[in-house]
C-alpha cells in the first residue's frame, strides 16, 4: 500500500492555500526587484538615478542574456522590503527611455554553501 503525505490528504482547495501562503511569506522578505523591458541604451547610472528615489540601493545590475538581443533586464537589491515594494508598485508599467517597464519583487537567488572542509 502506498503511503500518502499529509499534504496529499488535504482537500485540493486547502493545498493551494498552503503553497501560496508559503511562497508569499518567503517573497515578502525579499528585497530583490526585477526590471524587465529596459532599452538597450539604458545604463546602470541611469537605472540607479531612477530607482534610488525609492530607497537605498545595495546593488543594481544590468543583465543581457543573449548578445543578439536588444533588450535588457535588471536585478536591483534594496535595503528593506518596503523600499523594494514601493519601487515595484510605482515603476511597474511606467515608461523609461521609450520602453514600458515590468517591475516586480522576485525571490532572492539561492546561495550555495561553499565550505572548504
N, C-alpha and C positions, 0 to 999 in steps of 0.2 A: 504494500500500500504506500502511496506517495505521501510524503509529509508536506504539509502546507504551512507557510509562514503566516504570521499574524496579519500582515498587510493583505494577503490574498483572502483572508476570511472576512474582511470588511466589505460592506456593500460598495459598489462602484462609485457612487456619489461621494462617499467619505474618503475613498482612496485618493481621489483627485485633490480634495481639500488638504489632506496631509502633505502631499507632494508640493502643491503650490505654496502652502504656508512655509514649508521648509525652504524652498527657493527664495521666497520673499524675504524671510528673515536673514538669509545669507546675503542676498543682494542689498538689503537695507544697510549693511555695514560697509558696502563698497564705496570707495572714493574714486573709482576709475570711471572715466567717461569716454565714450566712443563718439567721434565726429566723422560722419560719412558724407561723401559728396563734395569734398573740397576741390577747388580749381587747382590745376597743376601749377599755377603761378603763386599760389598761397605758400608763404614760407613760415618757419617756426616763429620768427619775430612777430609777424602779423597775427598769427594764431594766439601767441601769448598776450599780445596787446588787447585782442578782442575778449578773450576768456578770463583775463586776470581781474576784470571788474567784478567777478562773482566770488572771488576769494583767493586764497594763497595757493598758487600752483606749485606742486612739488616737482612735476615734470610735464613736458609737452613734447610729444614725439610724432613726427610725420612718418607714415608708413606707405610705401608704394610696393604693392605685391608683385607687380609684373612690369618690367621696364617698357613694354609696349603699350601699357595702359596710360591714359592721360588723366585719370582721376586718382586722387589720394584719399586716405583717411588718416585720422589722428587718434592717438591714445593720450588722454590727459589724466593726470592724477592730482586731486585736490587734497588739502589737509584734513577736511572734515566731510562727512556725508552731506550735511546741509548745504555746503558750498557746491558740491557736485550736483545735488538735486536742483538747486537754483539755476545752475548753468544749463542743465538738461531741459528744464522747463522753459527758460527764457529763450534759449537759442534754437530749440528744435523747430524746424520749419522756417527759420529766418534765412535771408539771403546774404551771402558773403562772396564777394568777387564774382557776382553774376550766377552763383550756384545756390540751390536750396540745400540747406544742411539737414541731416538727420542726426540728432544728438540724443544719446541715451546712456543711462548708467549700465555698466557691464560688470560681470564678475571679475574679480582680480585674477591674474594668472596664477596657476598653481605653482608653488615654489618647491623645487626639489631639494631634498636634504642631502647635500654633498659633504659627507664627513670623510675625513682622511684616516679612517681606522682600518 
